[in-house]
Amino acid sequence: MSGSVNRRVVLQFLGAGGLMLVMPQLFAKSIGAIVKMSKTRAEWKSILTAEQFDILRDEGTEPPRSSPLNKEYRAGVYHCAGCDLALFNSDMKFDSGTGWPSFFTRIEGHLETKQDFKMFLPRTEYHCARCGGHQGHLFNDGPEPTGERWCNNGVALRFQPAD
């Protein structure tokens, strides 16, 4: 009897442990939190253009004034080109004169920041919260009400027009 009790206790414990491994994803989906995704470099290379791969996965920067999104003025939503997560609404966009699509705020919780020292001085770099794709850099020289400039690589975005 003691052997069957131990086996039952172990099975119950493993069942609860298995449920605990799944719970974070179920909970995240139910409250709208971002569930992280990951792909190998080979998987990313198979779904992204070479330019998208350079920017999203290797943290490159597109040439200024090269993105057609600089002149995009329609209502809509800007999504991550890697995983399609909505990052900015069109009413957040402004013309910064820098040559890159710029936004004075973002959709809360959809971008993550980290320090970047590639230009010797620290800058704030930001990435998509779902796939980790590099988007651009955050500066404190934007318009009110935030004073922020989320300076984005156009190739890292996909624009979805409203209607």
Secondary structure, 3 states (H helix, E strand, C coil): CHHHHHHHHHHHHHHHHHHHHHHHHHHHHHHCCCCCCCCCHHHHHHHCCHHHHHHHCCCCCCCCCCCHHHHCCCCEEEEECCCCCEEEEHHHEECCCCCCCEECCCCCCCEEEEEECCCCCCEEEEEECCCCCEEEEEECCCCCCCCCEEEECHHHEEEEECC
